[in-house]
């Protein structure tokens, strides 16, 4: 049960490496913007490396995060991580939404948030999955 925003997944045998010269500017700003929105960065170094390799995607992710926060509120737990497929050489960013409670409109709401970004994301390199795992959000967090 996930919303895939149509992107070209990463392929190739070499992972993107974090270049300190490239990541010190724009990617730091992107990561800071995500953190300011209360979005947890599960694998910060890997996320920074992925955004360095996909700068056009890096320009879009904070806006998607801001819309998710607006739609689901301060009690939603939003987490960005770099997912690595264990069976094939594929990786992508996953922006996960966890809520205190779910209803039958949760995926519709996620789709509604991500839909305005579909064209931009289709034209960007890299891949972003916006989804939920339907687990309960932690209630003792500060956002």
Secondary structure, 3 states (H helix, E strand, C coil): CEEEECCCCCCCCCCCCCCHHHHHHHHHHHHHHHHHCCEEECCHHHHHHHHHHCHHHHHHHHHHHHHHHHHHCCCCEEEEEEEECCCCCCEEEEEEEEECCCCCCHHHHHHHHHHCCHHHHHHCCCCEEEEEEEEECCCCCCC
